[in-house]
Amino acid sequence: MARVTMPLLFEQFTGGERHREVSGASLAEVIGELDKAYPGIASSIVTGGRLAPIIKVTIDGKLAVRGLDSPVASTSEVCLLPSMGGG
Protein backbone atom coordinates (compact mmCIF):
# COMPACT_ATOMS: atom_id res chain seq x y z
CA MET A 1 0.00 0.00 0.00
CA ALA A 2 1.13 3.55 -0.69
CA ARG A 3 2.05 5.71 2.30
CA VAL A 4 0.35 9.11 2.26
CA THR A 5 1.64 12.08 4.25
CA MET A 6 -0.94 14.76 4.95
CA PRO A 7 -0.46 18.34 6.16
CA LEU A 8 -2.02 19.75 9.32
CA LEU A 9 -4.32 21.60 6.92
CA PHE A 10 -6.52 18.47 6.98
CA GLU A 11 -6.51 18.08 10.75
CA GLN A 12 -10.30 18.55 10.97
CA PHE A 13 -10.70 15.36 8.89
CA THR A 14 -7.79 13.29 10.19
CA GLY A 15 -7.90 14.19 13.87
CA GLY A 16 -4.23 15.11 13.59
CA GLU A 17 -3.11 11.84 11.96
CA ARG A 18 -0.36 12.72 9.51
CA HIS A 19 0.25 9.38 7.74
CA ARG A 20 -1.98 6.70 6.30
CA GLU A 21 -1.34 3.64 4.16
CA VAL A 22 -3.91 3.18 1.40
CA SER A 23 -4.26 1.21 -1.80
CA GLY A 24 -4.78 2.66 -5.25
CA ALA A 25 -3.12 2.56 -8.66
CA SER A 26 -3.72 6.26 -9.39
CA LEU A 27 -3.81 9.43 -7.35
CA ALA A 28 -7.60 9.55 -7.82
CA GLU A 29 -7.93 6.07 -6.30
CA VAL A 30 -5.63 6.97 -3.39
CA ILE A 31 -7.71 10.08 -2.65
CA GLY A 32 -10.87 7.96 -2.84
CA GLU A 33 -9.42 5.58 -0.25
CA LEU A 34 -8.43 8.52 1.96
CA ASP A 35 -11.99 9.77 1.74
CA LYS A 36 -13.26 6.40 2.99
CA ALA A 37 -10.97 6.70 6.02
CA TYR A 38 -11.60 10.43 6.52
CA PRO A 39 -15.04 11.31 5.11
CA GLY A 40 -15.05 14.70 3.41
CA ILE A 41 -11.29 15.04 2.91
CA ALA A 42 -11.57 14.48 -0.86
CA SER A 43 -13.64 17.64 -1.27
CA SER A 44 -10.69 19.63 0.10
CA ILE A 45 -8.20 17.93 -2.21
CA VAL A 46 -10.25 17.78 -5.43
CA THR A 47 -12.26 20.63 -6.93
CA GLY A 48 -14.10 20.36 -10.24
CA GLY A 49 -12.44 17.04 -11.08
CA ARG A 50 -8.93 18.45 -10.58
CA LEU A 51 -6.53 18.88 -7.71
CA ALA A 52 -7.55 21.92 -5.68
CA PRO A 53 -5.26 24.95 -6.13
CA ILE A 54 -4.38 24.90 -2.42
CA ILE A 55 -2.75 21.46 -2.74
CA LYS A 56 0.38 20.20 -4.47
CA VAL A 57 1.11 16.48 -4.57
CA THR A 58 4.37 14.61 -4.91
CA ILE A 59 4.68 10.91 -5.62
CA ASP A 60 8.04 9.41 -4.76
CA GLY A 61 9.53 12.90 -4.55
CA LYS A 62 8.29 14.09 -7.96
CA LEU A 63 5.46 16.53 -8.62
CA ALA A 64 2.30 14.71 -9.75
CA VAL A 65 2.13 16.48 -13.11
CA ARG A 66 -0.62 14.17 -14.44
CA GLY A 67 -2.90 15.28 -11.63
CA LEU A 68 -5.49 12.72 -10.57
CA ASP A 69 -4.31 10.36 -13.34
CA SER A 70 -0.80 10.17 -11.86
CA PRO A 71 0.20 6.54 -11.30
CA VAL A 72 0.84 5.34 -7.75
CA ALA A 73 2.74 2.13 -6.97
CA SER A 74 2.08 -0.01 -3.92
CA THR A 75 5.44 1.14 -2.55
CA SER A 76 4.96 4.85 -3.34
CA GLU A 77 5.31 7.74 -0.93
CA VAL A 78 2.56 10.28 -1.65
CA CYS A 79 2.84 13.70 -0.04
CA LEU A 80 -0.03 16.17 0.04
CA LEU A 81 1.47 19.62 0.46
CA PRO A 82 -0.17 23.00 0.99
CA SER A 83 0.50 25.18 -2.02
CA MET A 84 2.64 28.18 -1.17
CA GLY A 85 1.97 31.57 -2.63
CA GLY A 86 4.23 34.50 -2.68
CA GLY A 87 4.89 37.76 -4.24
Sine and cosine of phi, psi and omega as CSV:
sin_phi,cos_phi,sin_psi,cos_psi,sin_omega,cos_omega
0.00,0.00,0.56,-0.83,0.04,-1.00
-0.96,0.29,0.56,-0.83,0.05,-1.00
-0.98,-0.18,0.83,-0.55,-0.04,-1.00
-0.95,-0.31,0.76,-0.65,0.10,-1.00
-0.96,-0.29,0.77,-0.63,-0.08,-1.00
-0.88,-0.48,0.58,-0.82,0.02,-1.00
-0.98,0.20,0.28,-0.96,0.07,-1.00
-0.87,0.49,-0.30,0.95,0.06,-1.00
-0.78,0.62,-0.50,0.87,-0.04,-1.00
-0.98,-0.19,0.31,0.95,-0.06,-1.00
-0.83,0.56,-0.57,0.82,-0.01,-1.00
-0.90,0.44,-0.42,0.91,0.04,-1.00
-1.00,-0.02,-0.63,0.78,-0.16,-0.99
-1.00,-0.07,-0.16,0.99,-0.06,-1.00
0.92,0.40,0.36,0.93,0.02,-1.00
0.99,-0.11,-0.10,0.99,0.05,-1.00
-0.91,0.42,0.73,-0.68,-0.08,-1.00
-0.96,-0.28,-0.26,0.96,-0.05,-1.00
-0.71,-0.71,0.55,-0.83,0.03,-1.00
-0.46,-0.89,0.68,-0.74,0.10,-0.99
-0.99,-0.13,0.80,-0.59,-0.02,-1.00
-0.67,-0.74,0.35,-0.94,0.07,-1.00
-0.99,-0.10,0.27,-0.96,0.02,-1.00
0.51,-0.86,0.68,-0.73,-0.01,-1.00
-1.00,-0.06,-0.18,0.98,0.04,-1.00
-0.69,-0.72,0.25,-0.97,0.03,-1.00
-0.88,0.48,-0.61,0.79,0.03,-1.00
-0.87,0.50,-0.68,0.74,0.01,-1.00
-0.92,0.39,-0.65,0.76,0.03,-1.00
-0.88,0.48,-0.71,0.70,0.01,-1.00
-0.90,0.44,-0.62,0.79,0.07,-1.00
-0.87,0.49,-0.65,0.76,0.04,-1.00
-0.93,0.36,-0.62,0.79,0.08,-1.00
-0.88,0.48,-0.63,0.77,-0.02,-1.00
-0.92,0.40,-0.49,0.87,0.08,-1.00
-0.92,0.39,-0.64,0.77,-0.01,-1.00
-0.97,0.22,-0.58,0.81,-0.04,-1.00
-0.77,-0.64,0.99,0.15,-0.06,-1.00
-0.78,0.63,0.77,-0.64,0.03,-1.00
0.99,-0.14,-0.26,0.97,-0.06,-1.00
-0.91,0.42,-0.55,0.83,-0.04,-1.00
-0.87,0.50,-0.57,0.82,-0.02,-1.00
-0.93,0.37,-0.31,0.95,0.07,-1.00
-1.00,-0.02,-0.28,0.96,-0.02,-1.00
-0.99,-0.15,-0.57,0.82,-0.08,-1.00
-0.88,-0.48,0.75,-0.66,0.05,-1.00
-0.74,-0.68,0.81,-0.58,0.04,-1.00
0.86,0.51,0.57,0.82,0.02,-1.00
0.97,0.23,0.19,0.98,0.00,-1.00
-0.72,-0.70,0.27,-0.96,0.10,-1.00
-0.88,0.47,0.70,-0.71,0.01,-1.00
-0.89,0.45,0.55,-0.84,-0.03,-1.00
-0.89,0.46,-0.33,0.94,-0.02,-1.00
-0.99,0.13,-0.06,1.00,-0.08,-1.00
-0.83,-0.55,0.69,-0.72,0.21,-0.98
-0.89,-0.45,0.53,-0.85,-0.04,-1.00
-0.79,-0.62,0.71,-0.71,0.17,-0.99
-0.89,-0.45,0.56,-0.83,0.08,-1.00
-0.82,-0.57,0.88,-0.47,-0.06,-1.00
0.80,0.60,0.65,0.76,0.10,-1.00
0.99,0.11,0.01,1.00,-0.01,-1.00
-0.89,-0.45,0.64,-0.77,0.02,-1.00
-0.85,0.53,0.72,-0.70,-0.01,-1.00
-0.98,0.21,0.98,0.18,-0.11,-0.99
-0.95,0.31,-0.31,0.95,0.04,-1.00
-1.00,-0.01,0.17,0.98,0.05,-1.00
0.86,0.51,-0.71,-0.71,-0.06,-1.00
-0.91,0.42,-0.34,0.94,0.02,-1.00
-1.00,0.08,-0.03,1.00,-0.03,-1.00
-0.87,0.49,0.75,-0.67,0.00,-1.00
-0.95,0.30,0.56,-0.83,0.03,-1.00
-0.77,-0.64,0.80,-0.60,0.05,-1.00
-1.00,0.02,0.29,-0.96,-0.01,-1.00
-0.91,0.42,-0.32,0.95,0.00,-1.00
-0.97,-0.23,0.12,0.99,-0.10,-1.00
-0.95,0.32,0.47,-0.89,0.16,-0.99
-0.95,-0.30,0.90,-0.43,-0.01,-1.00
-0.95,-0.32,0.81,-0.58,0.02,-1.00
-0.89,-0.46,0.83,-0.56,0.12,-0.99
-1.00,-0.08,0.85,-0.53,-0.09,-1.00
-0.85,-0.53,0.66,-0.75,0.11,-0.99
-0.92,0.39,0.71,-0.70,0.02,-1.00
-0.95,0.32,0.69,-0.72,-0.01,-1.00
-0.98,-0.21,0.72,-0.69,0.08,-1.00
-0.96,-0.29,0.23,-0.97,0.01,-1.00
-0.22,-0.98,0.04,-1.00,0.02,-1.00
0.07,-1.00,0.00,0.00,0.00,0.00
